[in-house]
Amino acid sequence: MKLWGGMLRAFLFGPGRRGGTWGQAFSSWEPHLPPAGLLNATELVSHWTAVFEKRGIPEARESSEYIVAHVLGAKTFQSLKPVLWTQPLTPWQLQCIQELSSHRLQRMPVQYILGEWDFQGLSLKMAPPVFIPRPETEELVEWVLEEVAQRPRVIGTQGGPLILEVGCGSGAISLSLLSHLPQSQVIAVDKGEAAICLTRENAQRLRLQDRIRIIPLDVTLEGSWAHLLPWGPVDLVVSNPPYVFSQDIEQLAPEIRSYEDPAALDGGEEGMDIIAHILALAPRLLKDSGSVFLEVDPRHPELVGSWLRSRPDLSLDLVAVRKDFCGRPRFLHIRRSEAQHGCPADT
Amino acid sequence: MRSRLLLSAARCLWARGAVAPARRHISCDRLQLEELFARGGPLRTFLDRQAGSESQVRGPELVAIAKLLSERERELRETEHLLHDENEDLRKLAEDEIASCQKEIAQLKHQIILLLVPSEETDENDLILEVTAGVGGQEAMLFTAEIFDMYQQYAAFKRWHFETLEYFPSEIGGLRHASASIGGSEAYKHMKFEGGVHRVQRVPKTEKQGRIHTSTMTVAILPQPTEINLVINPKDLRIDTKRASGAGGQHVNTTDSAVRIVHLPTGVVSECQQERSQLKNREMAMKKLRARLYSMYLEEETSKRYSARKIQIGTKGRSEKIRTYNFPQNRVTDHRINKSLHDLETFMQGECLLDELVQSLKDYADYESLVEIISRKL
């Protein structure tokens, strides 16, 4: 079943949407046919690793391992059943690996090639150009879960927290929070139609669709917050907003630059454009003691701190900065000041 | 009801008659434990003293059960005489009575063992299973893969949770090293006896001239500490990932999710690349690291206590050859208790036969601790 999905994707996906690269892809995989007699998984991984290396494809070994494992029905080469390491592959499997590898030669991210990736404990469907969740964001979710666990139950009658995610992409953050917090509800917004569709599909695949409200919304538009008011004040706002500085976009790897939606990455001159919009809208939607959790660039904690000080009308305080697993300041916890209640003055 | 009355009446009559040889329904695995329970044996003397002493270290429960055991045994002896009665109905009744009596006696003995043998702190814990190929090249690796499968099936048989943490195969489908997390009811209590060197004797698939080879592999069983058992200072850990260089976050999209954790004070290293999610890999690597550190700590604590025993747990036992799988003779022999089982294929399916051997080892370990307790108290 899984294999069929993979093969179908391999054949249906890509050429239609990316007509430009198809011709190249086609011509580039013919010369890379593995020599006859090269038929088991281990040998195929070596073969494609060598091809990728020769063509300067990053993560050559990892890419070929993921592709071969995927076609054989496993998530990683490490977790492949041992008999499958040495067992000959069928012509269909060989062709499928060939097909998927040709996409990698075009620098397509492995996650798009496989059409799925894991986040926290969940397997999520991935499709271009929707932003691929990064491992750092798993830690953002961890932090939110820790805070929810520590918080006294102020939420009242409804049970679990009501959470707003801005820029949901594939739905990774929202859906992992929902799966860990059985009482919670999420409002997920994104301005991209592809993201809205993918979040909806992932929610359905994980049977979490009953607790998530997915709304197409551009938070940079004037008065956009008003659309969210009917869903009531929220306990938490979570976001991994586009935070790459505009001048850095050009230096990103082709995997990112040519495949992922720039709107999910480009945060403007100082990477603050969307962050500022989220922070401006948060006080209107948050409950009195509500919090905002953000993933940001390591330069942002300082920038956001001073920006908030310049906007006392928002009544938001930067209460904590957390580092990611590489030791870079990456996550922000911003809380609504207890002292001041009600909406900001400029309403 | 009438039959019970009849039985007790008949028993009284027979009690004065000739003594018939007692039927023994004891399987030979439990023999040593049974010998301890023999009338006039050391355990009985110990139990009698318990009953007589004022302190009653193990509480009144033990004394009560010991008393009940004596009564049931007397009843059994008396009933056994009836097996020679002329009355067929009575003989039939006696047989039934004996069966139920023996069952009860076995249960009582089991209760006494449970009360006397101290359960280990870790018995209820989950555990990490580690298998590593030893001497014998590819053949040792093939055997290691088979043993790993056997334990995976044993976990399924015992309805335990089994999760592979790492798996490093060899070129021809063997296994260099693997580890798994096993959890469930009394998982460590059962699995702890599996640690040590396992030896295989057979004609390897790779052998062309039909000669029998001897190869080995090593099993390590590490109890998984609970949060309270072991506290690790996060500052003592270095976590390595492929994302350590560069800007990270949205700036990069790498798929290498492998994680390596180093515990700086001890130099213990734990790695995982089993999952696509880096967070999951980190959790699994951490699980393994905690188990390794915990077993190091435990070994320091317990090495003195158990040094004299035949059945060793931990590092001491890890270098000891505990079991031989002899394929030409279709036999598996555990050298610690000198027990052999036949039908290797069934044994390696990790079901009843392996469970039987594990049970025997548990019994023997109980026997050893009982002997220790009795000799201490006498």
Boltz contact constraints between the chains, C-beta under 6 A:
constraints:
  - contact:
      token1: [A, 59]
      token2: [B, 255]
      max_distance: 6.0
  - contact:
      token1: [A, 59]
      token2: [B, 256]
      max_distance: 6.0
  - contact:
      token1: [A, 62]
      token2: [B, 255]
      max_distance: 6.0
  - contact:
      token1: [A, 62]
      token2: [B, 256]
      max_distance: 6.0
  - contact:
      token1: [A, 75]
      token2: [B, 276]
      max_distance: 6.0
  - contact:
      token1: [A, 78]
      token2: [B, 167]
      max_distance: 6.0
  - contact:
      token1: [A, 78]
      token2: [B, 273]
      max_distance: 6.0
  - contact:
      token1: [A, 78]
      token2: [B, 274]
      max_distance: 6.0
  - contact:
      token1: [A, 79]
      token2: [B, 274]
      max_distance: 6.0
  - contact:
      token1: [A, 82]
      token2: [B, 145]
      max_distance: 6.0
  - contact:
      token1: [A, 82]
      token2: [B, 169]
      max_distance: 6.0
  - contact:
      token1: [A, 82]
      token2: [B, 173]
      max_distance: 6.0
  - contact:
      token1: [A, 85]
      token2: [B, 169]
      max_distance: 6.0
  - contact:
      token1: [A, 86]
      token2: [B, 173]
      max_distance: 6.0
  - contact:
      token1: [A, 109]
      token2: [B, 253]
      max_distance: 6.0
  - contact:
      token1: [A, 110]
      token2: [B, 255]
      max_distance: 6.0
  - contact:
      token1: [A, 118]
      token2: [B, 276]
      max_distance: 6.0
  - contact:
      token1: [A, 118]
      token2: [B, 277]
      max_distance: 6.0
  - contact:
      token1: [A, 132]
      token2: [B, 253]
      max_distance: 6.0
  - contact:
      token1: [A, 135]
      token2: [B, 278]
      max_distance: 6.0
  - contact:
      token1: [A, 136]
      token2: [B, 249]
      max_distance: 6.0
  - contact:
      token1: [A, 138]
      token2: [B, 279]
      max_distance: 6.0
  - contact:
      token1: [A, 244]
      token2: [B, 250]
      max_distance: 6.0
  - contact:
      token1: [A, 255]
      token2: [B, 253]
      max_distance: 6.0
  - contact:
      token1: [A, 256]
      token2: [B, 253]
      max_distance: 6.0
  - contact:
      token1: [A, 265]
      token2: [B, 250]
      max_distance: 6.0
  - contact:
      token1: [A, 325]
      token2: [B, 239]
      max_distance: 6.0
  - contact:
      token1: [A, 326]
      token2: [B, 243]
      max_distance: 6.0
  - contact:
      token1: [A, 326]
      token2: [B, 244]
      max_distance: 6.0
  - contact:
      token1: [A, 326]
      token2: [B, 248]
      max_distance: 6.0
  - contact:
      token1: [A, 328]
      token2: [B, 248]
      max_distance: 6.0
